[in-house]
Each structure stands twice: as C-alpha cells, then as structure tokens.
C-alpha cells in the first residue's frame, strides 16, 4: 500500500525494493516467506529486488553493521531516499531516522498517520489481495493463518488487534493488486509454531508456509 501511494504521488523514481532475509532459512525475516516467493513478488511488481542477508540470530551489532554496509552501497549508487510503510509507531520511525539520516539517506513515510481502518478498507477496495502467513500467539491463534484480508477478516478481528497489524499482531503476503502485473501463484503448506526469547521475554508466533 505504501508503494502504491508513493507511485501515485509521482514525486520519486522508485528503483529498488529492499528486504532483509534470514540467510540460514532462506526466508524473509519475521514473515517466514520463502525467498522464491519474494522474488516472484518483486518480478511481478517490476522493480529490482535487493536482498540484505542476515545471520540466523543476528545481534543488534550484527544488524547495524550489515545495514550500514548496504546503506553505504545504496548511497554510492546515487540513492538519497528510502520509503517505509510505517503508520504510527513513533519509536520505530525515530529509530529509522536516527540510523539513516546521518548516513545521508532521507526517509519517507507515504502512509504515515493514516487511519488504520480506513487504510485497510482502501487496500481492499483497490483489489489488493493478501493472505495471513504469521500471527503473534499473544493476539491470534493458528486458525487465522491462511485467511484473506477482506471484509470478513475485518469483522472478525478482536478489538485489541490493529486492522493493519501495525503492532506485529500479524504479517501478510500480498500477491495481487494494482501494483502487480500478474498475480503471484502459490499453494498453502504446513503451519509451524516458534518461540523467540529476547531480554527475558518469550514471544510465540504461528507461521504458514507458502509454496
């Protein structure tokens, strides 16, 4: 949706899509999406994809170092702006700005402060198609995996879940819509539960494997 809005505004020439990859599992970090489907998604959108490979369990120092190396490369290629799909998390925006601005990269937030309910309704009305592939067990259970983002999904969401999943309640795979030349084909695989430990906090997530 952020990419769509940016394209509609017409203020930037968008030359690269950037995604972090877990190099051990060959999947998109946190989403669990296979790299092959990410590549097909970018191919259908028609913008070159740059994959930033991270180790299996990167420390914050590892992450910062790897990101800086890639950002330096982008700047040397002539890039001066990067865009994100954040909506209202002030601390996340500040982190991005603090990390990127000193390196000579300005940040853009095309859907910043948009009302999440109106934003997801617009997403649906524009005929974007997305499927739930990861949910936080703190908010949703395994039964939500594989559901399409549609009006029924919105009607069934618990009140404590942001309709855009802005707080990490769920993650999606967008496979069709006005930014795509063709739908990305896939089939649903098995679901898996994983727990992650950070600073004495254990977080559980359900993942749906897409093939």
Backbone as a chain_set.jsonl record, in Angstrom:
{"seq": "XXXXXXXXXXXXXXXXXXXXXXXXXXXXXXXXXXXXXXXXXXXXXXXXXXXXXXXXXXXXXXXXXXXXXXXXXXXXXXXXXXXXXXXXXXXXXXXXXXXXXXXXXXXXXXXXXXXXXXXXXXXXXXXXXXXXXXXXXXXXXXXXXXXXXXXXXXXXXXXXXXXXXXXXXXXXXXXXXXXXXXXXXXXXXXXXXXXXXXXXXXXXXXXXXXX", "coords": {"N": [[0.826, -1.192, 0.0], [1.938, 1.214, 0.77], [3.892, 1.484, -1.21], [2.223, 1.714, -3.444], [0.89, 4.185, -2.915], [3.089, 5.892, -2.971], [3.88, 5.63, -5.635], [1.627, 6.7, -6.888], [1.762, 9.355, -6.07], [3.961, 10.285, -7.448], [6.389, 11.616, -6.987], [8.872, 10.504, -6.759], [11.424, 8.478, -8.298], [11.237, 5.169, -8.26], [13.514, 2.789, -7.726], [14.427, 0.475, -6.533], [13.625, -2.373, -4.566], [13.85, -3.306, -1.193], [14.649, -5.87, 1.045], [15.051, -7.667, 4.094], [16.664, -10.766, 4.65], [16.67, -13.946, 6.194], [19.492, -15.657, 6.184], [20.04, -18.271, 6.872], [17.651, -19.764, 6.89], [16.654, -19.011, 4.468], [14.5, -17.247, 4.112], [12.117, -14.52, 4.387], [12.811, -12.211, 6.919], [11.097, -12.444, 9.985], [8.528, -12.604, 8.672], [8.654, -15.097, 7.521], [8.424, -15.881, 4.913], [9.176, -17.696, 1.971], [12.162, -17.19, 0.062], [11.965, -17.557, -2.673], [9.294, -16.904, -3.319], [9.225, -14.227, -2.59], [10.931, -13.197, -4.534], [9.427, -13.712, -6.846], [7.28, -12.049, -6.317], [8.466, -9.473, -6.429], [9.297, -9.561, -9.079], [6.846, -9.564, -10.452], [5.892, -7.065, -9.686], [7.774, -5.492, -10.895], [10.063, -4.078, -10.184], [13.495, -3.923, -9.425], [14.913, -6.217, -7.038], [16.591, -6.037, -3.948], [18.291, -8.007, -1.734], [18.984, -8.144, 1.647], [21.103, -10.003, 3.46], [20.902, -11.631, 6.522], [22.408, -13.134, 9.454], [21.521, -16.258, 11.171], [20.629, -15.748, 13.872], [20.898, -12.72, 14.398], [22.809, -10.362, 16.259], [22.173, -7.095, 17.716], [24.337, -5.545, 17.097], [25.417, -6.927, 14.896], [23.288, -6.621, 13.083], [23.173, -3.794, 12.78], [25.697, -3.263, 11.675], [25.644, -4.73, 9.236], [23.463, -3.509, 7.944], [24.445, -0.884, 7.709], [26.574, -1.248, 5.928], [25.175, -1.976, 3.609], [23.548, 0.299, 3.236], [25.48, 2.268, 2.802], [26.386, 1.376, 0.355], [24.087, 1.772, -1.206], [23.938, 4.568, -1.145], [26.285, 5.219, -2.501], [25.554, 4.367, -4.991], [23.922, 6.348, -5.749], [21.501, 6.717, -4.52], [19.247, 8.574, -2.471], [17.027, 8.655, -0.911], [14.783, 6.697, 1.123], [11.889, 4.674, 1.498], [9.242, 3.802, 3.764], [6.669, 1.639, 5.163], [5.501, 2.334, 7.557], [2.992, 3.285, 9.979], [2.084, 4.503, 12.459], [3.897, 4.161, 14.603], [5.88, 5.801, 16.624], [8.398, 5.423, 17.889], [9.658, 3.561, 16.257], [9.833, 4.926, 13.849], [11.526, 7.011, 14.639], [13.823, 5.537, 15.222], [14.528, 4.597, 12.646], [14.991, 7.051, 11.321], [17.103, 8.081, 12.883], [19.103, 6.233, 12.351], [19.455, 6.292, 9.557], [19.466, 8.957, 8.51], [21.965, 10.248, 9.36], [23.66, 8.903, 7.652], [23.268, 9.982, 5.23], [20.891, 9.415, 3.967], [17.596, 10.186, 3.34], [14.365, 9.826, 4.862], [11.118, 8.572, 3.978], [7.624, 8.441, 4.494], [4.95, 7.273, 3.25], [2.318, 6.52, 4.09], [1.97, 7.499, 6.601], [0.415, 8.203, 9.686], [-2.086, 7.692, 8.687], [-5.479, 6.653, 9.076], [-5.827, 3.477, 10.431], [-8.062, 1.73, 10.008], [-9.449, 2.932, 7.87], [-7.394, 2.827, 6.036], [-6.931, 0.046, 5.597], [-9.393, -0.635, 4.565], [-9.363, 0.81, 2.214], [-7.277, -0.493, 0.972], [-8.483, -2.968, 0.489], [-10.61, -2.179, -1.197], [-9.229, -1.35, -3.421], [-8.624, -3.662, -4.597], [-6.388, -5.091, -3.774], [-4.758, -8.113, -2.879], [-4.15, -10.173, -0.174], [-2.709, -12.529, 2.109], [-2.824, -14.039, 5.336], [0.147, -14.933, 6.913], [1.616, -15.142, 9.195], [1.141, -15.028, 12.683], [0.979, -13.435, 15.862], [0.964, -15.234, 18.804], [0.086, -14.064, 21.07], [-2.021, -12.487, 20.413], [-3.596, -13.675, 18.365], [-4.785, -16.902, 17.202], [-3.802, -20.1, 15.73], [-5.762, -20.564, 13.807], [-6.155, -18.314, 12.3], [-4.255, -18.216, 10.371], [-3.683, -18.233, 6.889], [-5.968, -16.875, 6.19], [-7.706, -14.551, 4.133], [-7.213, -11.044, 3.56], [-9.966, -9.337, 3.914], [-13.375, -8.072, 3.989], [-14.721, -9.79, 5.766], [-12.615, -10.683, 7.323], [-11.921, -8.292, 8.636], [-14.252, -7.843, 10.086], [-14.179, -9.945, 11.886], [-11.949, -9.563, 13.453], [-10.415, -9.303, 16.666], [-10.965, -6.688, 19.107], [-8.621, -5.706, 20.194], [-6.689, -5.893, 18.288], [-4.791, -4.37, 15.835], [-6.076, -3.296, 12.7], [-4.318, -3.213, 10.577], [-2.233, -4.657, 11.478], [-0.186, -3.302, 12.754], [1.205, -3.377, 15.145], [2.571, -5.732, 15.1], [0.844, -7.859, 15.301], [0.012, -9.544, 13.266], [1.305, -10.813, 10.122], [1.566, -10.493, 6.57], [1.287, -11.858, 3.19], [1.326, -10.234, 0.269], [-0.14, -10.723, -2.803], [-1.361, -9.866, -5.129], [-2.797, -7.107, -6.959], [-3.123, -3.539, -7.738], [-0.438, -2.754, -8.16], [0.787, -4.904, -9.247], [1.786, -6.831, -12.096], [0.966, -9.374, -12.748], [-0.856, -11.9, -10.887], [0.777, -13.447, -8.082], [1.482, -16.785, -7.973], [0.792, -19.437, -5.675], [0.803, -22.114, -3.224], [-0.741, -23.338, -0.233], [1.107, -24.483, 2.547], [2.326, -26.325, 5.362], [1.608, -25.451, 8.829], [3.496, -23.864, 11.465], [4.729, -23.559, 14.8], [6.656, -21.244, 16.62], [8.951, -20.081, 19.122], [10.468, -17.135, 20.434], [13.141, -15.74, 22.222], [13.897, -12.803, 23.879], [15.615, -10.567, 25.819], [14.654, -11.666, 28.295], [12.028, -12.006, 27.622], [9.552, -14.027, 26.246], [8.252, -14.727, 23.134], [5.635, -15.968, 21.153], [4.908, -17.341, 17.914], [2.825, -18.184, 15.174], [3.343, -19.684, 12.036], [2.591, -19.817, 8.566], [3.514, -21.859, 5.971], [4.193, -21.027, 2.696], [4.12, -22.28, -0.58]], "CA": [[0.0, 0.0, 0.0], [2.867, 2.336, 0.821], [4.474, 1.595, -2.549], [1.155, 2.203, -4.321], [0.703, 5.615, -2.653], [4.301, 6.567, -3.438], [3.812, 5.664, -7.095], [0.562, 7.611, -7.278], [2.214, 10.721, -5.828], [4.831, 10.61, -8.572], [7.495, 12.509, -6.622], [10.128, 9.769, -6.716], [11.677, 7.364, -9.206], [11.475, 4.03, -7.363], [14.435, 1.954, -8.489], [14.877, -0.723, -5.839], [12.905, -2.897, -3.404], [14.844, -3.833, -0.263], [14.076, -6.77, 2.049], [16.028, -8.451, 4.847], [16.494, -12.214, 4.514], [17.397, -14.835, 7.101], [20.313, -16.445, 5.262], [20.04, -19.673, 7.294], [16.397, -20.39, 6.47], [16.294, -18.512, 3.137], [13.15, -16.705, 4.223], [12.023, -13.13, 4.812], [12.868, -12.091, 8.372], [9.829, -12.296, 10.723], [7.355, -13.08, 7.934], [8.812, -16.516, 7.235], [8.13, -16.137, 3.496], [10.292, -18.24, 1.194], [12.822, -16.22, -0.818], [11.48, -17.734, -4.043], [8.054, -16.16, -3.495], [9.596, -12.819, -2.554], [11.49, -12.864, -5.84], [8.323, -13.683, -7.802], [6.513, -10.853, -5.993], [9.191, -8.329, -6.99], [9.279, -9.702, -10.534], [5.537, -9.137, -10.924], [5.803, -5.616, -9.475], [8.592, -4.909, -11.948], [11.136, -3.256, -9.624], [14.584, -4.803, -8.987], [14.925, -6.572, -5.627], [17.877, -6.162, -3.259], [18.116, -8.79, -0.518], [20.01, -7.976, 2.673], [21.169, -11.283, 4.151], [21.255, -11.581, 7.934], [22.667, -14.471, 10.023], [20.37, -16.945, 11.769], [20.184, -14.965, 15.029], [21.815, -11.576, 14.432], [22.796, -9.435, 17.39], [21.91, -5.74, 17.261], [25.58, -5.073, 16.489], [25.477, -7.539, 13.563], [22.257, -5.997, 12.247], [23.571, -2.419, 12.489], [26.861, -3.293, 10.784], [25.223, -5.198, 7.916], [22.629, -2.478, 7.355], [25.278, 0.258, 7.341], [27.304, -1.617, 4.712], [24.249, -1.915, 2.48], [23.13, 1.689, 3.035], [26.622, 2.947, 2.174], [26.381, 0.961, -1.048], [22.976, 2.463, -1.867], [24.3, 5.973, -1.312], [27.298, 5.274, -3.544], [24.862, 4.161, -6.258], [23.183, 7.563, -6.063], [20.226, 6.792, -3.805], [19.239, 9.578, -1.406], [15.793, 8.496, -0.128], [14.208, 5.37, 1.298], [10.493, 4.787, 1.948], [8.772, 2.741, 4.647], [5.225, 1.53, 5.284], [5.057, 2.559, 8.936], [1.752, 4.063, 10.068], [2.01, 5.407, 13.61], [4.83, 3.831, 15.679], [6.832, 6.898, 16.691], [9.73, 4.96, 18.248], [10.239, 2.892, 15.095], [10.198, 5.982, 12.891], [12.703, 7.697, 15.17], [14.968, 4.643, 15.031], [14.91, 4.626, 11.225], [15.559, 8.369, 11.03], [18.383, 8.215, 13.571], [20.088, 5.36, 11.722], [19.653, 6.567, 8.134], [19.76, 10.36, 8.186], [23.403, 10.548, 9.442], [24.366, 8.25, 6.547], [22.949, 10.696, 4.005], [19.662, 8.895, 3.376], [16.391, 10.776, 3.902], [13.292, 8.848, 4.998], [9.789, 8.964, 3.501], [6.585, 7.581, 5.065], [3.777, 7.635, 2.441], [1.012, 6.294, 4.731], [2.127, 7.892, 7.998], [-0.729, 8.791, 10.379], [-3.365, 7.33, 8.078], [-6.318, 5.86, 9.962], [-5.643, 2.076, 10.038], [-9.29, 1.134, 9.493], [-9.677, 3.483, 6.528], [-6.304, 2.378, 5.175], [-7.138, -1.342, 5.191], [-10.586, -0.649, 3.714], [-8.919, 1.281, 0.909], [-6.483, -1.609, 0.453], [-9.434, -3.962, -0.024], [-11.383, -1.594, -2.301], [-8.337, -1.253, -4.58], [-8.454, -5.044, -5.059], [-5.185, -5.773, -3.324], [-5.013, -9.434, -2.319], [-3.109, -10.569, 0.769], [-3.054, -13.678, 2.935], [-2.127, -14.057, 6.623], [1.147, -16.005, 6.947], [2.238, -15.178, 10.514], [0.364, -14.351, 13.727], [1.51, -13.479, 17.222], [0.057, -16.029, 19.637], [-0.425, -13.186, 22.115], [-3.228, -11.834, 19.932], [-4.393, -14.517, 17.476], [-4.377, -18.306, 17.217], [-3.413, -20.715, 14.454], [-6.874, -20.577, 12.854], [-6.113, -17.105, 11.472], [-3.329, -18.435, 9.264], [-4.305, -18.556, 5.611], [-7.138, -16.053, 5.912], [-7.53, -13.431, 3.224], [-7.575, -9.724, 4.06], [-11.212, -8.906, 3.281], [-14.335, -7.52, 4.941], [-14.967, -10.792, 6.807], [-11.449, -10.635, 8.2], [-12.044, -7.094, 9.476], [-15.384, -8.015, 11.005], [-13.864, -10.97, 12.885], [-10.768, -9.206, 14.241], [-10.63, -8.843, 18.045], [-10.821, -5.245, 19.245], [-7.266, -5.328, 20.591], [-5.779, -6.133, 17.165], [-4.798, -3.313, 14.826], [-6.506, -3.875, 11.42], [-3.183, -3.305, 9.668], [-1.18, -5.426, 12.126], [0.917, -2.364, 12.956], [1.954, -3.733, 16.346], [3.132, -7.063, 14.942], [-0.15, -8.881, 15.599], [0.02, -10.492, 12.144], [2.054, -10.43, 8.925], [0.868, -10.978, 5.377], [1.92, -11.938, 1.874], [0.481, -9.587, -0.743], [0.17, -11.444, -4.04], [-2.035, -9.292, -6.291], [-3.283, -5.756, -6.738], [-2.816, -2.587, -8.813], [0.995, -2.597, -8.403], [1.264, -6.156, -9.835], [1.468, -7.121, -13.49], [0.246, -10.649, -12.703], [-0.903, -12.451, -9.528], [1.832, -14.397, -7.726], [0.847, -18.065, -7.679], [1.35, -20.159, -4.532], [-0.088, -23.048, -2.547], [-0.555, -23.328, 1.218], [1.787, -25.632, 3.113], [2.059, -26.636, 6.766], [1.776, -24.385, 9.809], [4.527, -24.145, 12.451], [4.776, -22.641, 15.939], [8.014, -20.985, 17.086], [9.091, -19.112, 20.205], [11.683, -16.336, 20.381], [13.476, -15.168, 23.526], [14.663, -11.571, 23.843], [15.623, -9.812, 27.075], [13.799, -12.364, 29.27], [10.652, -12.039, 27.137], [9.304, -15.085, 25.278], [7.15, -14.411, 22.224], [5.284, -17.098, 20.306], [4.334, -16.995, 16.618], [2.415, -19.225, 14.239], [3.721, -19.39, 10.661], [2.049, -20.652, 7.488], [4.472, -21.995, 4.888], [3.641, -20.922, 1.336], [4.959, -22.976, -1.562]], "C": [[0.868, 1.253, 0.0], [3.508, 2.573, -0.544], [3.46, 2.161, -3.526], [0.973, 3.714, -4.161], [1.889, 6.409, -3.182], [4.301, 6.687, -4.963], [2.756, 6.648, -7.584], [0.975, 9.069, -7.099], [3.16, 11.197, -6.918], [6.006, 11.515, -8.262], [8.863, 11.836, -6.673], [10.193, 8.736, -7.841], [12.088, 6.178, -8.333], [12.264, 2.96, -8.119], [14.833, 0.646, -7.806], [13.911, -1.072, -4.705], [13.932, -3.565, -2.498], [14.156, -4.66, 0.822], [15.188, -7.514, 2.768], [15.65, -9.928, 4.807], [17.275, -12.937, 5.593], [18.172, -15.817, 6.216], [20.365, -17.928, 5.618], [18.807, -20.397, 6.766], [15.975, -19.998, 5.057], [14.84, -18.038, 3.101], [13.207, -15.24, 4.647], [11.991, -13.079, 6.333], [11.496, -11.761, 8.937], [8.612, -12.817, 9.963], [7.422, -14.576, 7.665], [8.538, -16.878, 5.788], [9.363, -16.65, 2.773], [10.841, -17.185, 0.229], [12.295, -16.322, -2.248], [10.196, -16.942, -4.301], [8.293, -14.656, -3.427], [10.104, -12.371, -3.921], [10.399, -12.794, -6.914], [7.446, -12.446, -7.582], [7.175, -9.622, -6.628], [9.181, -8.356, -8.512], [7.948, -9.225, -11.11], [5.346, -7.628, -10.762], [6.654, -4.884, -10.503], [9.672, -3.958, -11.461], [12.227, -4.19, -9.112], [14.597, -4.991, -7.473], [16.349, -6.661, -5.112], [17.625, -6.877, -1.939], [19.3, -8.556, 0.431], [20.022, -9.238, 3.527], [21.683, -11.107, 5.583], [21.542, -12.991, 8.437], [21.44, -15.007, 10.737], [19.778, -16.175, 12.948], [21.109, -13.763, 15.192], [21.678, -10.776, 15.728], [22.483, -8.048, 16.844], [23.153, -5.152, 16.596], [25.734, -5.629, 15.074], [24.522, -6.819, 12.616], [22.687, -4.593, 11.813], [24.719, -2.37, 11.491], [26.469, -3.686, 9.361], [24.377, -4.138, 7.214], [23.464, -1.287, 6.906], [26.047, -0.027, 6.058], [26.412, -1.498, 3.481], [23.815, -0.486, 2.188], [24.247, 2.501, 2.378], [26.677, 2.626, 0.685], [25.27, 1.671, -1.821], [23.343, 3.924, -2.145], [25.331, 6.139, -2.427], [26.7, 5.061, -4.931], [24.036, 5.39, -6.661], [21.837, 7.684, -5.379], [20.318, 7.808, -2.665], [17.998, 9.494, -0.53], [15.447, 7.023, 0.026], [12.82, 5.524, 1.904], [10.103, 3.57, 2.774], [7.242, 2.762, 4.73], [4.707, 1.716, 6.697], [3.851, 3.498, 8.971], [1.751, 5.01, 11.264], [2.988, 5.1, 14.75], [5.98, 4.839, 15.703], [8.257, 6.414, 16.981], [10.428, 4.275, 17.081], [10.669, 3.917, 14.047], [11.46, 6.707, 13.346], [13.956, 6.85, 14.985], [15.449, 4.686, 13.581], [15.598, 5.947, 10.886], [16.951, 8.512, 11.63], [19.479, 7.379, 12.92], [20.443, 5.812, 10.307], [20.06, 7.999, 7.815], [21.242, 10.707, 8.298], [24.224, 9.932, 8.308], [24.03, 8.888, 5.201], [21.719, 10.201, 3.285], [18.456, 9.513, 4.094], [15.263, 9.737, 3.893], [11.947, 9.434, 4.59], [8.775, 7.953, 4.028], [5.243, 7.906, 4.387], [2.43, 7.456, 3.13], [1.04, 6.654, 6.212], [0.883, 8.615, 8.506], [-2.069, 8.59, 9.667], [-4.166, 6.499, 9.078], [-6.243, 4.391, 9.537], [-6.896, 1.422, 9.449], [-9.574, 1.626, 8.08], [-8.622, 2.984, 5.552], [-6.538, 0.952, 4.689], [-8.394, -1.485, 4.329], [-10.242, -0.166, 2.306], [-8.109, 0.196, 0.206], [-7.389, -2.648, -0.199], [-10.174, -3.427, -1.243], [-10.55, -1.458, -3.568], [-8.032, -2.625, -5.182], [-7.051, -5.6, -4.821], [-5.604, -7.113, -2.719], [-3.848, -9.829, -1.414], [-3.629, -11.676, 1.671], [-2.224, -13.625, 4.217], [-1.148, -15.227, 6.659], [1.875, -16.091, 8.291], [1.347, -14.446, 11.498], [1.093, -14.474, 15.057], [0.5, -14.215, 18.094], [-0.503, -15.22, 20.803], [-1.781, -12.588, 21.727], [-4.168, -12.758, 19.151], [-3.902, -15.958, 17.533], [-4.136, -18.828, 15.804], [-4.506, -20.628, 13.393], [-6.881, -19.357, 11.93], [-5.151, -17.246, 10.303], [-4.09, -18.804, 7.992], [-5.536, -17.74, 5.274], [-6.778, -14.896, 4.993], [-7.9, -12.125, 3.934], [-8.808, -9.257, 3.29], [-12.152, -8.389, 4.369], [-14.635, -8.506, 6.078], [-13.832, -10.82, 7.819], [-11.565, -9.453, 9.166], [-13.148, -7.255, 10.511], [-15.065, -8.98, 12.144], [-12.706, -10.601, 13.805], [-11.139, -8.803, 15.665], [-10.344, -7.345, 18.155], [-9.4, -4.81, 19.578], [-6.229, -5.554, 19.491], [-5.908, -5.008, 16.147], [-5.156, -3.917, 13.464], [-5.409, -3.961, 10.374], [-2.033, -4.118, 10.275], [0.03, -4.585, 12.473], [1.782, -2.71, 14.16], [2.537, -5.141, 16.289], [2.162, -8.181, 15.248], [-0.209, -9.953, 14.506], [0.862, -9.922, 11.009], [1.406, -11.105, 7.724], [1.807, -11.173, 4.19], [0.941, -11.341, 0.884], [0.849, -10.161, -2.105], [-0.526, -10.897, -5.284], [-2.539, -7.897, -5.937], [-2.812, -4.83, -7.844], [-1.334, -2.361, -9.074], [1.595, -3.835, -9.076], [0.881, -6.262, -11.308], [0.661, -8.413, -13.605], [0.193, -11.128, -11.258], [0.27, -13.409, -9.303], [1.164, -15.701, -7.293], [1.565, -18.773, -6.524], [0.342, -21.189, -4.06], [0.238, -23.014, -1.057], [0.099, -24.622, 1.68], [1.394, -25.842, 4.569], [2.228, -25.395, 7.656], [2.755, -24.843, 10.888], [4.459, -23.115, 13.573], [6.215, -22.495, 16.406], [7.992, -19.953, 18.216], [10.453, -18.43, 20.105], [11.9, -15.68, 21.736], [14.353, -13.936, 23.349], [14.498, -10.846, 25.173], [14.603, -10.366, 28.081], [12.325, -12.394, 28.868], [10.522, -13.141, 26.083], [8.076, -14.739, 24.454], [6.901, -15.605, 21.314], [4.607, -16.646, 19.021], [3.963, -18.249, 15.846], [2.762, -18.782, 12.832], [3.028, -20.351, 9.693], [3.078, -20.667, 6.36], [3.74, -21.912, 3.554], [4.616, -21.515, 0.351], [4.699, -22.413, -2.956]], "O": [[0.567, 2.23, -0.686], [3.652, 3.714, -0.983], [3.804, 3.005, -4.354], [0.909, 4.441, -5.152], [1.715, 7.475, -3.772], [4.678, 7.723, -5.511], [2.964, 7.347, -8.575], [0.582, 9.926, -7.89], [3.163, 12.376, -7.273], [6.57, 12.125, -9.171], [9.892, 12.51, -6.637], [9.176, 8.196, -8.276], [13.165, 6.187, -7.737], [11.745, 2.313, -9.029], [15.493, -0.197, -8.413], [13.442, -0.196, -3.979], [14.791, -4.307, -2.975], [13.197, -4.203, 1.443], [16.158, -7.944, 2.143], [14.478, -10.291, 4.916], [18.418, -12.581, 5.879], [17.585, -16.694, 5.583], [20.696, -18.756, 4.769], [18.906, -21.513, 6.256], [15.043, -20.582, 4.505], [14.071, -18.374, 2.201], [14.208, -14.777, 5.194], [11.234, -13.814, 6.967], [10.807, -10.886, 8.414], [7.735, -13.426, 10.576], [6.394, -15.249, 7.589], [8.43, -18.059, 5.46], [10.459, -16.113, 2.935], [10.089, -16.395, -0.343], [12.188, -15.318, -2.953], [10.026, -16.373, -5.379], [7.633, -13.892, -4.132], [9.747, -11.296, -4.404], [10.437, -11.927, -7.787], [6.931, -11.865, -8.538], [6.507, -8.826, -7.288], [9.072, -7.315, -9.161], [7.924, -8.556, -12.142], [4.713, -6.987, -11.6], [6.304, -3.786, -10.936], [10.152, -3.121, -12.225], [11.917, -5.163, -8.425], [14.331, -4.056, -6.717], [17.212, -7.272, -5.742], [16.837, -6.408, -1.117], [20.459, -8.745, 0.06], [19.057, -9.514, 4.241], [22.74, -10.522, 5.82], [20.984, -13.954, 7.91], [20.442, -14.304, 10.892], [18.565, -15.973, 13.015], [22.007, -13.783, 16.033], [20.574, -10.547, 16.221], [22.522, -7.843, 15.63], [23.049, -4.365, 15.655], [26.128, -4.906, 14.159], [24.889, -6.454, 11.499], [22.584, -4.239, 10.638], [24.723, -1.547, 10.576], [26.903, -3.058, 8.396], [24.553, -3.895, 6.02], [23.219, -0.733, 5.834], [26.164, 0.844, 5.196], [26.832, -0.988, 2.443], [23.722, -0.092, 1.025], [23.987, 3.325, 1.501], [26.976, 3.49, -0.14], [25.478, 2.118, -2.949], [23.094, 4.445, -3.232], [25.26, 7.089, -3.206], [27.26, 5.514, -5.93], [23.518, 5.46, -7.775], [21.102, 8.642, -5.621], [21.337, 7.894, -1.979], [17.913, 10.184, 0.486], [15.776, 6.203, -0.832], [12.598, 6.407, 2.732], [10.565, 2.457, 2.525], [6.604, 3.765, 4.41], [3.59, 1.301, 7.007], [3.702, 4.379, 8.124], [1.45, 6.194, 11.11], [2.901, 5.748, 15.794], [6.923, 4.749, 14.916], [9.215, 6.923, 16.4], [11.644, 4.39, 16.926], [11.731, 3.792, 13.437], [12.351, 6.983, 12.543], [15.018, 7.365, 14.638], [16.648, 4.8, 13.326], [16.65, 5.964, 10.248], [17.869, 9.004, 10.974], [20.648, 7.764, 12.932], [21.602, 5.726, 9.901], [20.904, 8.229, 6.949], [21.759, 11.399, 7.421], [25.339, 10.372, 8.031], [24.455, 8.398, 4.155], [21.515, 10.524, 2.115], [18.315, 9.377, 5.309], [15.217, 8.873, 3.018], [11.664, 10.61, 4.815], [9.031, 6.749, 4.014], [4.481, 8.728, 4.897], [1.481, 8.165, 2.797], [0.221, 6.162, 6.988], [0.363, 9.518, 7.851], [-3.062, 9.236, 10.001], [-3.59, 5.726, 9.844], [-6.564, 4.077, 8.39], [-6.802, 0.646, 8.498], [-9.901, 0.835, 7.196], [-8.915, 2.745, 4.38], [-6.367, 0.669, 3.503], [-8.455, -2.357, 3.462], [-10.774, -0.68, 1.322], [-8.238, -0.007, -1.002], [-7.105, -3.143, -1.29], [-10.347, -4.15, -2.224], [-11.098, -1.45, -4.671], [-7.279, -2.737, -6.149], [-6.579, -6.463, -5.562], [-6.674, -7.227, -2.122], [-2.694, -9.82, -1.843], [-4.823, -11.756, 1.96], [-1.062, -13.218, 4.193], [-1.544, -16.376, 6.461], [2.665, -17.011, 8.507], [0.846, -13.363, 11.195], [1.738, -15.484, 15.34], [-0.679, -13.862, 18.12], [-1.459, -15.645, 21.451], [-2.584, -12.229, 22.589], [-5.389, -12.641, 19.259], [-2.745, -16.213, 17.87], [-4.252, -18.094, 14.822], [-4.205, -20.62, 12.199], [-7.543, -19.369, 10.892], [-5.224, -16.477, 9.344], [-5.031, -19.598, 8.03], [-6.098, -17.889, 4.188], [-5.684, -14.337, 5.071], [-8.781, -12.1, 4.793], [-8.7, -8.83, 2.141], [-11.764, -8.283, 5.532], [-14.787, -8.094, 7.228], [-14.059, -10.962, 9.021], [-11.334, -9.599, 10.366], [-12.998, -6.853, 11.664], [-15.611, -8.853, 13.239], [-12.5, -11.253, 14.828], [-12.084, -8.038, 15.858], [-9.563, -6.802, 17.374], [-9.01, -3.68, 19.284], [-5.029, -5.421, 19.731], [-7.001, -4.726, 15.656], [-4.598, -4.951, 13.097], [-5.541, -4.694, 9.393], [-0.978, -4.254, 9.655], [1.154, -5.088, 12.489], [2.965, -2.372, 14.191], [2.95, -5.685, 17.313], [2.573, -9.325, 15.438], [-0.452, -11.126, 14.791], [1.103, -8.717, 10.938], [0.777, -12.156, 7.851], [2.951, -10.719, 4.189], [-0.148, -11.877, 0.68], [2.007, -10.097, -2.519], [-0.308, -11.408, -6.383], [-2.687, -7.556, -4.764], [-2.169, -5.279, -8.792], [-0.988, -1.819, -10.123], [2.771, -3.83, -9.438], [-0.202, -5.842, -11.715], [-0.22, -8.529, -14.457], [1.087, -10.811, -10.473], [0.7, -14.098, -10.227], [0.372, -15.713, -6.351], [2.79, -18.714, -6.413], [-0.828, -21.149, -4.442], [1.362, -22.697, -0.67], [-0.292, -25.714, 1.267], [0.259, -25.568, 4.959], [2.897, -24.43, 7.286], [2.847, -26.031, 11.197], [4.168, -21.944, 13.333], [6.922, -23.489, 16.573], [7.131, -19.073, 18.258], [11.453, -19.05, 19.744], [10.97, -15.133, 22.329], [15.423, -14.01, 22.745], [13.381, -10.549, 25.597], [13.798, -9.622, 28.64], [11.468, -12.764, 29.671], [11.301, -13.18, 25.13], [6.998, -14.491, 24.995], [7.84, -16.186, 20.769], [3.831, -15.691, 19.022], [4.687, -19.244, 15.861], [2.509, -17.636, 12.463], [2.899, -21.543, 9.969], [3.467, -19.615, 5.854], [2.78, -22.644, 3.318], [5.819, -21.274, 0.443], [5.306, -22.864, -3.928]]}, "num_chains": 1, "name": "protein.A"}
